[in-house]
């Protein structure tokens, strides 16, 4: 069973070596019982005190200048350090020679303090050697604890399986191992080797292999098979070479072949996950016979595997949800009509990998009075619920617009009134527009209302562009409909002009002002106004700056020239 946080806390409290935790300013925030005994000071007297001022002395008992303290230098640089022959002053005034090692404590990419291990350096050489070995063992333990914490922090920052595994192996090699391999179960019952990293980084030559799991009755006692079928962690202190001819089982051939090729001398294989939710296996390898893995490594790697399994389970669940939502969105984006000489084009671009699914959509359809309806909308939220809400609004708005041939504001008022009763949508923005006029000869007029949405962009044939900022009303779902109804706006559409409706993902980038995005869209659209409509839409999306985390819907209408 993989130990939890309580196990590691108990280990620290029972250490024979003294351990203190310092904050970034060098103040003591915690001390274990061994530190209290060695310093002759209770934890209450240590906690909150400046470690250097309280403890550090020269061999004669004099104060040491702060700029000559190696521990303070390490703390300022956020780096590890160790020292022999330092001197601390006990609570009873006696001077205590110490050997010490310090390791930074990182969280979220920043150093939050320092773990300081120190031992009594008095006594003969044998005792000194023993204590040095103990300190190194404790240093290894401290490194394992730090590595587990850092892996947990880093893996929690992504919802993409491939990215999570890439981050995992980058942390394991070379800090804990010389090689690392990750195998994942597939839906077909096979095992897929998805990531292998060595001293030179990712090794694509070892990746991609699919291997069947043992069939009922088939004997496979390899560590990889034992981990995947039984959930036990396996420590190979000394790897024994197995000739290829003896590797009849597929998983045994995969595991032993990998160890043989990389020159493994010691290996640990652990499950990803726990109990009945084992999603794969992690194998770490060392190639130096002088430094084999031990039981402490087995515990640390097992803890990492359990945490990684939870992350993979979450990323897969998120991936399935995202795929369902994207399929729902794309299936609702019906083919565009071709009304006479009017031309329509549209694009939908999902949010980048690692972002959540949005609720953006566009629509265009003919109304029963011959007008052309244009819709662009964005449901508040970023999950499967938002995508389902978008589907609800899409269908209801189509029905209302077809049934009611009045101004767009009246249709959207009816939608706003119905939304809390027959949908799960809390809030949404949209534009509903009507293009009136003969689809072949015109003249054409645009009638629209905006429920808190970004303004349409009109490109005129005289190479000017303007945002149509009238017709603005409250977004849907506020429960504050005006007694006079939603505003409507009207604007003539000149032959050869182009109208763009879009969602905020096209113009909003984290860290950038909205006006900057709107100006960028205006410039790019003007530069592309002469291009065919499909090309214009594609190029506008291609010019969205990196960093966008939202999905994008874009609908374009072009009127024929005179």
CORJO-V222379 format. One record per pair of residues at least 12 apart in sequence whose C-alpha atoms are under 7 Angstrom apart, sorted by the first residue. I is the first residue (numbers start at 1). J is the second residue. If there is no record, write none. Layout:
I_J + I_J
This chain:
2_299 + 2_302 + 2_303 + 3_303 + 13_32 + 13_33 + 15_34 + 16_34 + 17_34 + 17_117 + 17_118 + 17_119 + 18_32 + 18_34 + 18_35 + 18_117 + 18_118 + 18_119 + 19_31 + 19_32 + 19_35 + 19_116 + 19_117 + 19_118 + 20_32 + 20_35 + 20_115 + 20_116 + 20_117 + 21_114 + 21_115 + 21_116 + 22_113 + 22_114 + 22_115 + 23_112 + 23_113 + 23_114 + 24_75 + 24_112 + 24_113 + 26_50 + 26_51 + 27_48 + 27_49 + 27_50 + 27_51 + 28_46 + 28_47 + 28_48 + 28_49 + 28_50 + 28_51 + 29_47 + 29_48 + 30_47 + 31_43 + 39_90 + 39_91 + 40_90 + 40_91 + 40_92 + 41_91 + 55_88 + 55_89 + 56_87 + 56_88 + 56_89 + 57_87 + 57_88 + 57_89 + 58_87 + 59_87 + 61_95 + 75_114 + 78_104 + 78_111 + 79_103 + 79_104 + 80_102 + 80_103 + 80_104 + 81_101 + 81_102 + 81_103 + 82_100 + 82_101 + 82_102 + 83_99 + 83_100 + 83_101 + 84_98 + 84_99 + 84_100 + 85_97 + 85_98 + 85_99 + 86_98 + 86_99 + 96_120 + 97_120 + 97_121 + 97_122 + 98_118 + 98_119 + 98_120 + 98_121 + 99_118 + 99_119 + 99_120 + 99_121 + 100_116 + 100_117 + 100_118 + 100_119 + 101_116 + 101_117 + 101_118 + 102_114 + 102_115 + 102_116 + 102_117 + 103_115 + 103_116 + 105_146 + 106_150 + 107_150 + 107_153 + 108_153 + 119_131 + 144_300 + 148_304 + 151_168 + 152_307 + 155_311 + 158_354 + 159_315 + 159_318 + 159_354 + 160_315 + 160_354 + 161_312 + 161_315 + 161_316 + 169_197 + 173_198 + 174_199 + 177_284 + 177_285 + 177_286 + 178_198 + 178_199 + 178_285 + 178_286 + 178_287 + 179_197 + 179_198 + 179_199 + 179_284 + 179_285 + 179_286 + 180_196 + 180_197 + 180_198 + 180_283 + 180_284 + 180_285 + 181_195 + 181_196 + 181_197 + 181_282 + 181_283 + 181_284 + 182_194 + 182_195 + 182_196 + 182_281 + 182_282 + 182_283 + 183_280 + 183_281 + 183_282 + 184_279 + 184_280 + 184_281 + 185_279 + 185_280 + 189_212 + 189_213 + 190_210 + 190_211 + 190_212 + 190_213 + 191_210 + 191_211 + 191_212 + 191_213 + 192_208 + 192_209 + 192_210 + 192_211 + 193_207 + 193_208 + 193_209 + 193_210 + 194_207 + 194_208 + 195_207 + 211_250 + 211_251 + 212_250 + 213_251 + 220_249 + 220_252 + 222_252 + 223_269 + 224_251 + 224_255 + 224_269 + 225_251 + 227_270 + 227_271 + 227_281 + 228_271 + 228_278 + 228_280 + 228_281 + 231_271 + 231_275 + 232_270 + 232_271 + 233_269 + 233_270 + 233_271 + 233_302 + 234_268 + 234_269 + 234_270 + 235_267 + 235_268 + 235_269 + 235_298 + 236_266 + 236_267 + 236_268 + 237_266 + 237_267 + 237_292 + 237_293 + 237_294 + 238_265 + 238_266 + 239_264 + 239_265 + 239_266 + 239_267 + 241_260 + 242_256 + 263_287 + 264_285 + 264_286 + 264_287 + 265_286 + 265_287 + 265_288 + 265_289 + 266_285 + 266_286 + 266_287 + 266_292 + 266_293 + 267_283 + 267_284 + 267_285 + 267_286 + 267_293 + 268_283 + 268_284 + 268_285 + 268_298 + 269_281 + 269_282 + 269_283 + 269_284 + 270_282 + 270_283 + 270_301 + 270_302 + 270_305 + 271_305 + 271_306 + 272_305 + 272_306 + 272_308 + 272_309 + 273_305 + 273_306 + 273_307 + 273_308 + 273_309 + 273_310 + 274_306 + 278_309 + 279_309 + 282_305 + 321_384 + 322_357 + 325_357 + 325_384 + 325_387 + 329_387 + 332_391 + 333_362 + 333_363 + 336_364 + 337_364 + 337_365 + 339_439 + 340_439 + 340_440 + 341_439 + 341_440 + 341_560 + 342_439 + 342_558 + 342_559 + 342_560 + 343_557 + 343_558 + 343_559 + 344_556 + 344_557 + 344_558 + 345_533 + 345_534 + 345_555 + 345_556 + 345_557 + 346_537 + 346_554 + 346_555 + 346_556 + 347_537 + 347_553 + 347_554 + 347_555 + 348_552 + 348_553 + 348_554 + 349_551 + 349_552 + 349_553 + 350_551 + 350_552 + 351_549 + 351_550 + 351_551 + 352_549 + 355_549 + 356_382 + 356_383 + 357_382 + 357_383 + 358_381 + 358_382 + 358_383 + 358_386 + 358_387 + 358_550 + 358_551 + 359_378 + 359_379 + 359_380 + 359_381 + 359_382 + 359_386 + 359_387 + 359_390 + 360_377 + 360_378 + 360_379 + 360_503 + 360_551 + 360_552 + 360_553 + 361_376 + 361_377 + 361_378 + 361_553 + 362_375 + 362_376 + 362_377 + 362_553 + 362_555 + 363_375 + 363_376 + 367_402 + 368_402 + 369_405 + 371_434 + 371_435 + 371_436 + 372_434 + 372_435 + 372_436 + 373_433 + 373_434 + 373_435 + 374_432 + 374_433 + 374_434 + 375_431 + 375_432 + 375_433 + 376_430 + 376_431 + 376_501 + 376_502 + 377_429 + 377_430 + 377_431 + 377_503 + 378_428 + 378_429 + 378_430 + 378_503 + 379_427 + 379_428 + 379_429 + 380_427 + 380_428 + 389_423 + 389_424 + 389_425 + 392_423 + 397_415 + 408_432 + 408_433 + 408_448 + 408_449 + 408_488 + 409_449 + 409_485 + 409_486 + 409_487 + 409_488 + 410_485 + 410_486 + 413_485 + 413_486 + 416_476 + 416_477 + 426_477 + 427_476 + 427_477 + 428_475 + 428_476 + 428_477 + 429_451 + 429_452 + 429_453 + 429_475 + 429_476 + 430_450 + 430_451 + 430_452 + 430_453 + 431_448 + 431_449 + 431_450 + 431_451 + 431_453 + 432_448 + 432_449 + 432_450 + 433_446 + 433_447 + 433_448 + 433_449 + 434_446 + 434_447 + 434_448 + 435_447 + 444_492 + 444_493 + 445_490 + 445_491 + 445_492 + 445_493 + 446_490 + 446_491 + 446_492 + 446_493 + 447_488 + 447_489 + 447_490 + 447_491 + 448_471 + 448_488 + 448_489 + 448_490 + 449_471 + 449_472 + 449_487 + 449_488 + 449_489 + 450_471 + 450_472 + 450_473 + 451_472 + 451_473 + 451_474 + 451_475 + 451_476 + 452_472 + 452_473 + 452_474 + 452_475 + 455_467 + 455_468 + 455_469 + 456_468 + 456_499 + 456_500 + 456_501 + 457_499 + 457_500 + 457_501 + 458_498 + 458_499 + 458_500 + 459_497 + 459_498 + 459_499 + 459_526 + 460_497 + 460_498 + 461_496 + 461_497 + 463_526 + 465_522 + 465_526 + 470_489 + 471_487 + 471_488 + 471_489 + 472_487 + 473_486 + 473_487 + 495_559 + 495_560 + 495_561 + 495_562 + 496_558 + 496_559 + 496_560 + 496_561 + 497_558 + 497_559 + 498_556 + 498_557 + 498_558 + 498_559 + 499_556 + 499_557 + 499_558 + 500_555 + 500_556 + 500_557 + 501_554 + 501_555 + 501_556 + 502_553 + 502_554 + 502_555 + 503_552 + 503_553 + 503_554 + 505_548 + 505_550 + 505_551 + 505_552 + 506_544 + 506_552 + 507_521 + 509_547 + 509_548 + 510_547 + 510_548 + 524_540 + 525_540
